[in-house]
Amino acid sequence: MRTAILISGRGSNMASLIEAARTPGYPATIALVLANRADAAGLKKARAAGVETALIESRQFVSREDFDAALDRRLRESRIDLVCLAGFMRILGADFVRRWGGRMINIHPSLLPDLRGLDTHRRALAEGRREHGCTVHFVTPELDAGEIVAQARVAVLPGDDAETLATRVLAEEHKLYPAALATVAAALASQG
């Protein structure tokens, strides 16, 4: 399955997906890394890994719909089958999400359906949670509400702050996302 990874920043999850896709027999090929910010460090990492990159700066568009249309065009030009959001800090419009429905996944730093949205590590600590983690889910028009593909859990340790908790969750994300992408890509490929 020809897969695009959408990023806005450093691309650490992107790097784990690119590495996994190099494994013989892995059911997805990373065909494109696309960023919505020119300063996204992940673009340089993707180029260094030999992956095609593209930049569509969201702030250069008057409306979300115009940005989404440009993004959709670029994905279709690259014959993309499956989209992975990996630190893509842009909410996509409902029409775009529906067009890619069942073929777009995201990784979120909490155990959904709990702690949707931003600042999940600080919120988990403020609520006194004993367990935290990450979730790969299908993207739907409702934020962080799509069907769950896979989750990984980490204990919240005494003395944790948002940064230490985030570091442990990110280590799990780097394992979980490649496994979830393989599951989704294999399922889609089997559907023809």
N, C-alpha and C positions, 0 to 999 in steps of 0.2 A: 504494500500500500504506500503510495507516494504521499509523504507526510510533510506538512509545513509546521514550523514552530514559530509562534508569535511572541515577541519579547519587547520589553521596554527598558531593561536594565542590564545587569551583569551577566545573566545567562548561565547561572550555575545548574539549574535543572535542564536547560537546553544542552549543556555539555554532557550531562549524564545520559540524555536521550541519544545524542550523536554517538557516544561511545557504545551504548548498548546496540544501536542499529548496525554497528560494524561486525557484530557476532554472526557467524555463518548460520543461516536458517532463521534469523530474526525476521518477523513478518512485516516490518515497516522499513522504508528507506527514507532518510531525512533528505528531502529534495530541495527544501527552501527554508531559510531563516529570515523572517521579516520583522523589522522593528518599526515602531511608530515614533521613535526619537533618534535623532542623529548621534546623540552622545551615548547610546546604548552600547556598553562595553562588550556585550555578547556578539555584536556584529563582527568585531575583530577576531574573537575566538572562533566563530563559525567559519570565517574566511580561512583562518589558519588551519582548520580541520578539513578544508577543501569542500565546504558546503556553499552552494549558491546563496547569496544574500540579497535583500532588497530593503529599501527604506521608503516608507510612505508616512511622512510626518503628519500626524493628526492635527497639529495646530495650524497647518497650512490650508485647512478646509473650513469653509464657512459653517457647515452643518455636519452632524454625525452621519446623516444619510449620505452625504457626498464622500466622506471618508470611507464609510462602509462599502460604497459602490466601487471606489478605487481599490480597496482591499480585495473585494470579491473578484474584480477583473484580474488582479495580479495572481490570485490563487488559481483561477481558472486557466490563465495563460500558462501556468506551470503544471497544469494537469494534476492538481492536488486532489487526493482522495480523502484525506483525514487531516484535521487541524488540532494542534496541541497549543494551548495557552500556557506559557511558562513565564510568570512574572510580567504578564501583559497588563499594564495598568490603564486600561481603557475599557469602558463599558461599551459593548457592541449593541447596536440597535436590534429590536425584536425581529424585524424582517431579515436582517443578515443572519441572526441566530437560527431562525426557522429554516432559511435556505440551507444551512449547514447542519441542521438537526440530525442527531444520531451519528454525526461525523466530526464532532468537535468536543474535545475534552479539556479539562482544566485541573490544575492541582491547587488545593486551598489549604492553608495552614491551620486547620482545626478539624475536629471530628464532627463533620456535618451530620445532622442539621444544626448542631450547636455552633455558635459564634460565627455566623455569616458576616461578611464584610471585612473591614480593615482592623488592624491593631489587635489581632487575636491573642497573641502571647501575653500582652499586658492585661487584657480582659480575662484570660484564663486564670492568671495569678490573682487579680483583684477579686474574682469570684471564689477563690479558694479551691479551685479544682485540683484533684489528685492525679488526673490523667489528662493528657492533651495529645495532639498528633496531627495527622494530615489526611486529606481525602482527595482521591481522583474521582471526578464526576463528569457526567455529560453536561454541556452548557445548554441552558434553556433561557428564555427571556427573563425569567425571575432569577435574580442574582443568587448564586451559590445554592440553587434549589434542585438541580438536575439529579437524575438517577445516579446513585453511588456505584462506582466501578470497584474501588478498593480503598482500604484505610490502613494506616499504621499508627500504633499507639506508643506514647512515651510516658513514663512516670514524671510527675511534677515533683522535684526533689526539694528538700528543705534548703533554703538559701538561694533558690533559683531567682533570677531576675529575668526580665523579658529577653535579654540578649543570650543568656545561657540556655534558656528554654528554646529559643529560636534556633540556636546552633544544633541542638539535639534533634529538633523536628526536621530541620533542613537535611541532616544526614539520612533520616528516614525517607524524606521526599526523593532523594537521589536514588534510592533503591526502589521505592514504590512506583514512581512514575514510569520508568522503563518497563517494569513488569505489567503495569496496567495498560500501557500503550500496546505491548505485545498481545495482550488478551483482546483488546478492542480491534486491533488490526487483523488478527487471525479470525475473529468473529465476522468482521465485515468482508474479508476475503472469501470466507466460506459461503457467504450469501450471494457471491458473484457480483 
